[in-house]
Amino acid sequence: MQAQRRFWGWGVEGAGPTRAQQEKMAGTLSDRFGVALRAPIDPPTVGELDLPAPRVAPPAALAAFSTADPAERAGHTYGKSFRDIWRALHREFAHPPDFVAVPRDEDEITAVLDWCADARVAAIPYGGGSSVVGGVECAIGDDYRGAVSIDMRALDRVLEIDRTSRAARIQAGVYGPALEDQLRPHDLTLRHFPQSFEFSTLGGWLATRSGGHYATLHTHIDDFVESIRAVTPAGVWESRRLPGSGAGPSPDRFLLGSEGTLGVITEAWMRVQDRPVFRASATARFADFATATAAARAVAQAGLHPANCRVLDPVEAQLTGTDDRGEAILLLAFESADHPLDAWIARAVECARDHGGRVDDDAIVVKHTDTGAREGAAGNWRNAFVRAPYTRDALIALGVISETFETACTWDAFDALHDGVTHAVLDTAQAVGAWPAVVTCRFTHVYPDGPAPYFTVLANGTEPEQLAQWDAIKRAAGEAILRYGGTITHHHAVGRDHRPWYDQQRPDAFATAWRAAKHSLDPAGILNPGVLVDPR
């Protein structure tokens, strides 16, 4: 029997911390913060929600694959951001979709879009609903008669495999685990594992330019695309399948990151890889974050392309249970389907030691195996990484503001950005009464020219101001990220939450061109209003 997805938060019912574990977390944080946390809020049930009545109903042509079931409407109301979880725990479901459509082919998608354009109803494409930036929310204003959530879960198959070219034609609605299950019998993998992997889809990855777990080389879903097919209100968009092309602006790049504003992605030819069997890993410890950062830069610029080159500051290492020695940690890992990796891990360890890192002999592991690292600091980190969304939801229920800010910048800008974001967040948290607070930092990805820092803030929120406190902290972080040379998002997309800073980051001429493309492909302005561009 398939596990029931939570309509109000991350994951499936019955997973994550138990009530007893949640109370233990509260005790630990109370000791650390020096303040008592509230008792956890009980998760909502569908039966206690007061959902607004549907404003529109599907016509006969859509009824066979549409539903206004309360659980479906509630489950498609929000993504999985702090604000989404907070509102769900407080039983606030003001803007659910009027109904959910689950199309089974492109003709049914076309039928939905045609009806929405004629009926003045917003159409919100929906993959796995794991957006943390308001990308799937139906808060569309008064310009529309209603909203329909277009759930792509019925288009969930690997349609074709080209073993010679090592590529696969894949439907957009397939979830990460199901995709890998279909590739595994062919000894292939897409090798794209974002933290949302279990509850996100290929189409969602493409639409949001998802970043995967791997730290270098193929960091984003962009790198795996051969061609994309989408249904737009103006017709079908399909690019030619090619390993590379210099023929003008890329039609694939135009759809990548479009976040459901230009069309509904239905399938893509994706580059896949042989499943890795050679692995090597090491853990390096540093006295401080600065020397660990320097070592990571050396590895990134050495052309070694590790699968993992993750730096954790000392507090991040302690809070995630990765290490409790008060040191900064550099986790290194390599994998290959073709060759042993002794030389690669040896050179990476040498880079770490050159910058003052301590790498014990037993912290270097070289394997010939089909599974990744599960031991030591790397194993502890992986376990914390998988548990993190469940832990975050449990913390929110305890009144803790738990938020992340991820970005990328050049190496020369990192020190100022790190200090600027940290101080902006802590100063704002204190000013709005969300105190005590702590900010940690890690690198999720590294490039030869810069890192992708990922900040986490934990702050003691106070009711009923908690959502306003979160908003103030979020805004302070966004402003600081842009002020110190970062991007407003490295891999979490724009959605509605990042629009104010995205509008500042993109060139004005590009925004004008994007609006023109939007109007050409979606003349009625029905697709995901408010994301990337204003509806009109």
C-alpha positions in Angstrom: 0.0 0.0 0.0 1.3 3.4 -1.0 2.1 5.8 1.9 -0.3 8.8 2.2 1.3 12.1 1.4 0.8 14.9 4.0 -1.4 17.6 2.7 0.0 20.1 5.2 3.7 19.5 5.2 6.7 17.5 3.9 6.6 13.8 3.1 4.3 11.1 4.2 2.1 10.4 7.2 3.8 8.6 10.0 7.3 9.7 8.9 9.6 12.2 10.7 10.0 12.9 14.4 7.5 11.4 16.8 5.8 13.5 19.4 8.3 12.3 22.0 11.2 13.1 19.7 9.7 16.5 19.0 9.5 17.2 22.7 13.1 16.1 23.1 14.1 18.5 20.3 12.2 21.2 22.2 14.2 20.5 25.3 17.5 20.6 23.5 16.8 23.9 21.8 15.4 25.4 25.0 18.7 24.6 26.7 20.6 26.1 23.7 18.5 29.2 23.4 17.9 29.7 27.1 14.1 30.0 26.6 11.3 27.6 26.8 9.6 26.6 23.5 5.9 26.1 23.3 4.2 22.7 23.1 4.0 21.5 19.5 1.0 22.4 17.4 -0.9 19.2 16.4 -1.0 18.6 12.6 -4.3 19.5 11.0 -6.8 17.1 9.6 -8.7 17.6 6.4 -12.0 17.3 8.2 -11.4 20.4 10.4 -10.5 22.7 7.5 -12.9 25.3 6.3 -12.0 25.5 2.7 -13.7 28.1 0.6 -16.3 26.7 -1.8 -15.1 26.2 -5.4 -15.8 29.2 -7.5 -15.8 27.3 -10.7 -16.4 23.6 -11.6 -14.8 21.6 -14.4 -16.9 21.4 -17.6 -18.0 18.0 -18.9 -14.9 17.8 -21.1 -12.6 18.0 -18.1 -14.7 16.2 -15.4 -13.4 12.7 -16.1 -9.8 13.7 -15.0 -10.6 16.4 -12.4 -11.5 16.4 -8.8 -12.7 18.9 -6.1 -12.0 16.4 -3.3 -11.1 18.5 -0.2 -7.9 16.5 0.5 -6.7 17.1 -3.1 -7.6 20.8 -2.9 -5.9 21.2 0.5 -2.8 19.3 -0.7 -2.5 21.5 -3.8 -2.9 24.8 -1.9 0.7 25.3 -0.8 4.2 24.2 -1.5 6.7 23.4 1.3 8.2 26.7 2.5 8.3 27.9 6.1 5.3 30.2 5.4 3.4 27.3 3.8 3.9 25.0 6.7 3.1 27.7 9.3 -0.2 28.6 7.6 -1.1 24.9 7.2 -0.4 24.3 10.9 -2.5 27.3 11.8 -5.4 25.9 9.6 -5.2 28.8 7.1 -6.2 27.6 3.6 -7.6 30.7 2.1 -6.6 30.1 -1.5 -7.0 26.4 -2.5 -7.4 25.6 -6.2 -11.1 25.3 -7.2 -10.3 21.9 -8.5 -7.4 19.7 -9.4 -7.0 18.4 -13.0 -4.9 15.2 -13.5 -4.4 15.0 -17.3 -3.4 11.7 -18.8 -2.0 13.0 -22.1 -1.2 16.2 -24.0 -4.7 16.5 -25.5 -6.2 16.7 -22.0 -3.6 19.4 -21.0 -4.6 21.3 -24.1 -8.2 21.0 -23.2 -7.5 22.4 -19.7 -5.6 25.4 -21.1 -8.2 26.1 -23.7 -11.0 26.1 -21.1 -9.0 28.2 -18.7 -8.3 30.9 -21.4 -12.0 31.0 -22.4 -13.3 31.0 -18.8 -10.7 33.4 -17.4 -9.4 30.8 -14.9 -5.7 30.6 -13.8 -3.8 27.4 -14.6 -1.1 26.4 -12.1 1.2 23.6 -13.3 2.0 21.2 -10.4 4.7 18.6 -10.2 5.5 17.3 -6.7 4.5 20.5 -4.9 7.9 20.8 -3.2 8.3 24.5 -4.0 9.7 26.6 -1.2 9.2 29.9 -2.9 5.4 30.0 -3.5 5.7 28.5 -7.0 2.5 26.5 -6.9 0.2 28.7 -4.8 -3.2 29.8 -6.2 -3.2 33.3 -4.6 -4.0 34.9 -8.0 -5.9 38.0 -7.0 -9.3 39.1 -8.3 -8.5 39.2 -12.1 -9.5 35.5 -12.4 -12.8 33.7 -11.9 -10.9 30.8 -10.2 -7.8 28.6 -10.4 -7.1 25.0 -11.4 -4.0 23.1 -10.3 -2.7 20.9 -13.2 -1.1 17.9 -11.5 1.2 16.0 -13.8 1.4 12.7 -11.8 -0.3 10.6 -14.5 2.5 11.2 -17.0 5.1 9.2 -15.1 6.9 6.8 -17.5 10.2 6.4 -19.2 9.0 6.2 -22.8 12.1 5.3 -24.7 15.8 4.6 -24.0 18.6 5.2 -26.5 21.4 3.0 -25.0 23.8 3.9 -27.8 23.6 7.7 -27.1 22.9 7.1 -23.4 19.7 9.1 -23.3 16.1 8.5 -22.3 12.8 10.1 -23.3 10.9 10.7 -20.0 7.5 12.0 -19.1 7.5 15.1 -16.9 5.3 13.8 -14.1 7.6 11.0 -13.0 8.8 11.3 -9.4 12.5 10.8 -8.6 12.4 7.3 -7.1 10.1 6.0 -9.9 12.4 7.5 -12.5 15.4 5.7 -11.1 13.5 2.5 -10.7 12.7 2.5 -14.4 16.3 3.3 -15.4 17.9 0.8 -13.0 17.2 -2.4 -15.1 19.2 -0.8 -17.9 22.1 0.0 -15.4 21.5 3.7 -16.0 20.8 6.7 -13.8 19.9 10.3 -14.4 22.2 11.1 -11.4 20.1 14.1 -10.3 19.3 13.9 -6.6 17.9 17.2 -5.1 16.9 17.1 -1.5 13.3 17.0 -2.7 14.1 13.9 -4.8 11.5 11.6 -3.2 8.7 14.1 -3.7 9.5 16.1 -6.8 9.3 15.4 -10.6 11.3 15.7 -13.7 9.0 18.4 -15.0 9.4 20.3 -11.7 13.2 20.0 -11.9 13.2 21.4 -15.5 10.7 24.2 -14.8 12.7 25.4 -11.7 16.3 24.7 -12.9 16.7 22.3 -10.0 20.1 21.9 -8.5 21.1 18.3 -7.6 23.1 16.9 -4.7 26.4 16.7 -6.6 28.7 19.5 -5.9 30.6 20.0 -9.2 30.4 19.5 -12.9 26.7 18.5 -13.6 25.2 20.6 -10.7 21.9 21.6 -12.3 19.2 19.7 -14.3 20.2 22.0 -17.3 23.3 19.9 -17.9 21.3 16.8 -18.7 18.8 18.1 -21.2 18.9 17.1 -24.9 15.4 18.4 -25.7 12.2 19.5 -24.1 8.5 19.3 -25.1 5.8 21.5 -23.7 2.2 22.4 -24.3 1.6 26.1 -24.4 -1.7 28.0 -24.9 -0.3 28.9 -28.3 0.6 25.3 -29.3 3.2 22.6 -28.7 6.8 23.6 -28.2 9.4 20.9 -28.9 13.1 21.4 -29.5 15.3 19.2 -31.7 17.1 16.5 -29.9 20.9 17.2 -30.1 24.0 16.7 -28.0 24.8 20.4 -28.6 24.0 23.3 -30.9 25.1 26.8 -31.7 22.0 27.7 -33.6 20.8 30.9 -32.0 19.4 31.2 -28.5 18.5 27.8 -27.0 14.8 26.8 -27.0 15.6 24.5 -24.1 17.2 27.2 -22.0 14.1 29.3 -22.6 11.9 26.7 -21.0 14.4 25.8 -18.3 13.5 28.0 -15.2 10.2 29.2 -16.8 8.3 27.9 -13.7 5.1 27.1 -15.5 4.6 30.6 -16.9 5.0 29.7 -20.6 3.6 26.2 -20.9 3.3 22.8 -19.3 6.4 20.7 -19.8 5.2 17.2 -20.8 8.4 15.3 -21.6 12.1 15.6 -22.3 15.0 13.7 -23.7 17.6 13.5 -20.9 21.2 12.5 -20.9 21.6 9.5 -18.6 24.7 7.8 -17.2 26.0 4.4 -16.4 25.5 3.7 -12.7 28.7 4.4 -10.7 30.6 1.5 -9.1 33.9 3.0 -8.1 33.7 5.4 -5.1 36.2 7.2 -2.9 35.6 9.6 0.0 37.4 11.5 2.7 36.7 13.8 5.6 38.9 16.8 6.4 38.7 18.8 9.6 39.8 22.5 9.9 40.2 24.9 12.8 37.9 27.4 11.2 35.5 28.0 8.3 37.9 30.2 6.4 40.6 27.6 6.0 38.0 25.0 5.0 36.7 27.4 2.4 40.2 27.9 1.0 40.6 24.1 0.7 37.3 23.8 -1.1 38.4 26.4 -3.6 41.6 24.6 -4.2 39.8 21.4 -5.0 37.3 23.1 -7.2 40.1 24.8 -9.2 42.2 21.7 -9.5 39.8 20.2 -12.1 39.1 17.1 -10.1 35.2 17.4 -10.3 34.3 15.6 -7.0 30.7 14.4 -6.5 30.8 16.0 -3.1 32.8 18.9 -1.9 30.7 20.2 0.9 32.0 22.6 3.6 30.1 22.8 6.9 30.9 25.6 9.4 31.4 24.3 13.0 27.8 25.1 14.1 26.3 23.5 11.0 28.3 20.4 11.7 27.2 20.3 15.3 23.5 21.0 14.7 23.2 18.4 11.9 25.0 15.8 14.0 27.7 15.5 11.4 30.5 16.2 13.9 30.6 17.6 17.5 34.2 18.6 17.8 33.7 22.3 17.1 35.6 22.2 13.8 34.7 23.0 10.2 34.3 20.0 8.0 35.1 19.4 4.4 33.4 16.3 3.0 34.9 15.0 -0.2 33.7 12.2 -2.5 34.2 10.9 -6.0 32.4 8.3 -8.0 32.8 6.7 -11.5 31.3 4.0 -13.6 34.6 3.6 -15.5 37.7 3.8 -13.4 39.2 3.5 -9.8 39.5 6.8 -8.0 42.6 6.5 -5.9 44.5 9.3 -7.7 41.5 11.7 -7.5 40.9 11.3 -3.8 44.6 11.4 -3.1 45.0 14.8 -4.8 41.9 16.2 -3.1 43.2 15.1 0.3 46.5 16.8 -0.6 44.7 20.0 -1.4 42.9 19.8 2.0 46.2 19.2 3.9 47.9 22.0 2.0 45.4 24.4 3.6 45.7 23.1 7.1 43.1 20.3 7.0 43.5 17.2 9.2 42.6 14.1 7.3 43.0 10.9 9.4 44.0 7.8 7.5 40.8 6.0 8.5 38.8 9.0 7.1 39.8 8.0 3.6 37.7 5.3 2.1 38.1 3.8 -1.4 35.5 1.3 -2.6 34.3 -0.8 -5.5 30.6 -0.8 -4.7 27.2 0.3 -6.0 26.2 2.3 -2.9 27.6 5.6 -1.6 29.1 6.5 1.7 27.1 5.5 4.8 29.7 5.7 7.5 31.4 8.4 9.6 30.8 12.1 9.1 29.7 11.7 5.5 27.1 9.1 6.6 25.9 11.4 9.5 25.6 14.3 7.0 23.6 12.2 4.5 21.2 11.1 7.2 20.7 14.7 8.4 20.2 15.8 4.8 17.4 13.3 4.2 15.7 14.0 7.6 16.0 17.8 7.3 12.6 18.7 5.8 10.8 16.5 8.4 12.9 18.1 11.2 12.1 21.6 9.8 8.3 20.9 10.0 8.7 19.6 13.6 10.6 22.8 14.5 8.0 25.1 13.0 5.3 23.3 15.1 7.4 24.2 18.2 7.4 27.9 17.3 10.9 28.0 15.8 11.6 30.1 12.8 13.5 27.7 10.5 14.5 29.1 7.1 17.3 28.7 4.6 18.8 31.2 2.1 20.9 29.8 -0.7 22.9 31.7 -3.2 26.1 31.7 -5.3 28.9 34.3 -5.6 32.4 34.6 -6.9 35.2 33.5 -4.5 36.5 37.1 -4.1 33.0 38.2 -2.9 32.3 35.3 -0.5 33.8 36.7 2.7 31.9 40.0 2.5 28.7 38.1 1.5 29.0 35.6 4.4 29.5 38.4 6.9 26.9 40.6 5.4 24.1 38.0 5.3 25.0 36.6 8.8 24.8 40.1 10.4 21.8 41.2 8.5 19.8 38.1 9.6 20.9 38.2 13.2 20.4 42.0 13.5 16.9 41.7 12.0 16.0 38.7 14.1 16.9 40.6 17.3 15.1 43.7 16.2 11.8 42.0 15.5 12.0 39.9 18.7 12.8 36.5 17.1 15.6 35.9 19.6 17.8 34.1 20.4 18.8 33.2 16.8 21.7 31.3 15.2 22.9 31.4 11.5 24.9 28.6 10.0 26.5 28.2 6.6 27.6 25.4 4.3 28.5 25.0 0.7 26.1 22.9 -1.4 28.1 23.3 -4.7 31.4 24.7 -5.7 32.6 26.0 -9.0 36.1 27.1 -10.1 35.0 30.7 -9.9 32.8 30.6 -6.8 30.8 28.7 -4.1 27.1 28.2 -3.5 26.7 29.1 0.2 23.6 27.8 1.9 22.6 29.6 5.1 20.3 28.3 7.8 18.7 30.4 10.5 17.0 29.1 13.6 15.2 31.7 15.7 12.9 31.7 18.6 9.6 33.1 17.1 6.8 34.6 19.2 3.1 34.2 18.5 1.2 35.9 16.9 4.1 37.8 15.3 6.0 34.7 14.0 5.0 35.0 10.3 5.8 38.7 10.3 9.2 38.0 12.0 9.9 35.4 9.3 9.1 37.9 6.6 11.4 40.5 8.0 14.3 38.0 8.3 13.6 36.7 4.7 13.7 40.3 3.4 16.9 41.2 5.2 18.6 38.1 3.8 17.4 38.8 0.3 18.6 42.4 0.4 22.0 41.4 1.8 22.5 38.6 -0.8 22.0 41.1 -3.7 24.0 43.9 -2.0 27.0 41.7 -1.6 27.0 40.2 -5.1 25.1 37.0 -4.8 22.1 35.6 -6.8 18.7 35.6 -5.1 18.5 31.8 -5.8 21.1 29.2 -6.8 18.6 26.3 -6.9 15.3 27.1 -5.1 13.7 29.0 -8.1 11.9 32.4 -8.0 8.2 31.7 -7.5 6.3 34.5 -5.8 8.6 34.8 -2.7 11.7 35.8 -4.6 10.1 38.1 -7.2 11.1 41.4 -5.5 14.8 40.5 -5.7 14.6 38.7 -9.1 13.2 41.9 -10.6 16.3 43.7 -9.3 18.7 41.0 -10.5 17.6 40.5 -14.1 18.4 43.2 -16.8 15.5 45.5 -17.6 15.8 44.7 -21.3 15.6 41.0 -20.6 12.5 41.5 -18.5 10.9 43.3 -21.5 11.7 40.5 -23.8 10.4 37.9 -21.3 7.1 39.8 -21.0 6.8 39.8 -24.8 7.4 36.0 -25.0 4.9 35.4 -22.2 2.2 37.4 -24.1 3.0 35.5 -27.3 2.7 32.1 -25.8 0.1 32.8 -23.1 -2.0 35.7 -24.5 -4.7 35.3 -21.9 -2.1 35.4 -19.1 -3.5 32.3 -17.4 -0.3 30.4 -16.6 0.9 30.8 -13.0 0.1 34.5 -12.7 2.5 36.4 -10.6 5.5 34.1 -11.1 8.5 35.7 -12.9 6.3 38.4 -14.5 3.0 40.1 -13.7 -0.1 38.7 -15.3 -0.6 41.7 -17.6 
